Amino acid sequence: MTQLSRLGYAMETPVDLLQSWQETAPYALRKNHFISEVMADLRQTIPGFREDHATIVHGDVRHSNWIETDSGLIYLVDWDSVRLTDRMFDVAHMLCHYIPEHHWKEWLTYYGYKYNQTVLNKLYWYGQLSYLSQISKYYMNQDLEMSIGRFMTCVTSETSMEREDES
């Protein structure tokens, strides 16, 4: 923790992480009704956080940041999103994006985590924050077609059907 502090990184609480997303997310996302509801839910369910348990987290543990060598060693690269916060920040991303929920208990206990409602609540909370961050990145890269293409098709179809019904 001291190394990151010396480099100018401040510890981030769950409230800080929410505030950071709110400040950096594109205006259209902040004003989106669904995302506003998710943010309201996150504000109401902020998980407990012990500052003395803050640790260095990668901040972007998506699959493209893992490299396997020919000898089978695996490295986590691209540390430009590093932060000092709750370790569940990275754990939730891994579980929510890559591990089916019915394997969470096995995964958590194998890696020495408790499996209880408090841990699950943290995972769900940080998982939602992770998805919001991912949506924001896709939006800023104008790469939302993959993520919301089907949703938009449904909305467009419903709107077209409503117009036909009105005629």
MOMO-V723207 format. One line per field, one symbol per residue. burial: # if it has 24 or more other ideal C-beta (glycine too) atoms within 12 Angstrom, else .. A space follows every 50 residues. Layout:
burial=???
This chain:
burial=..........##.#.###..##..#...#.....#..##..#...##.#. ...#########.............#....#################... ...#...#..........##.################.#........... .................
